[in-house]
Amino acid sequence: MVNEDAAERALVADIARSTLFDLGQIDVRWDAELATLWAFMTPLERPNSNLSLIRDTMSWQRESRRLFEDKGGMLKFMVLGSRFPGVFNLGGDLEMFAECIQRRDRDTLLRYGIACCEIVDRIWHCNDMNIINIGLAQGDALGGGLEALMCFDVIIAERQARFGLPEVLFGLFPGMGAYSILSRRVGPVLARQMITDGRVYSAEEMFDMGIVTQVVEQGEGEAATIAWIKDHRAHHAGYVGINRAGRRVNPMTLDELTDIVTTWTDTALALSDRDLRMMRRLAAAQTRLR
């Protein structure tokens, strides 16, 4: 009890000094009773993975590990959702992509892609902590948004949410984890089909494929997440072990991800003017969501 009290006092002191709860585009809160760190994306403009959100996401991962890795298992669950109505995340910053492609800026594109791969790798490996990662999709997850979401151990989706990888519509492919993750989750044949079709899937379809863990009604996502945590926390260590064994059987490395994103970068630079016009139309549609 003395050690637990000391760890709790140390955590309170660390939280007071931490930048974790003062990120620009991620709202983070600590729930000590559930041993859960909640995080919700709060994009300032388009609900996509802009550079500022990427930096905040990396800070969220890095600082949460610093705060909790030596606190004796006080953190057991990490949840990521979104406060943008109807959207989890719409993926890459398409307007930025188009600008980089037009000015032949390979370095910026590649750095962006590698940063996204590093985020995907950390989610996949549970931030190198003994936690269960939970993705809460209360809205659409497309492109890179779906790539990140599929890395979570558990995905709880509200029924109205939609999921897809539309990159093929403008001559590209999802290069920041989709092929690697889907091949491990649903097999290479279905992975290739989902990537080449570019179609949108319902939450129920994603559940039937085994990607989504649970489908709940609109507005019930947070309550369902709390219920899942309460139902599983007594056997937390077992589930952590099961997830870790799964990653050992089907390992995914950062080298694999960065090799693929290098191919993605070179493919992007080969896009036609017609493809860029389509990319910009999709970017404009994201902007209109504001």
Order of alpha helices (4+ residues) and beta strands (2+ residues): alpha-beta-beta-alpha-beta-beta-alpha-alpha-beta-beta-alpha-beta-beta-alpha-alpha-beta-alpha-beta-alpha-alpha-alpha-alpha
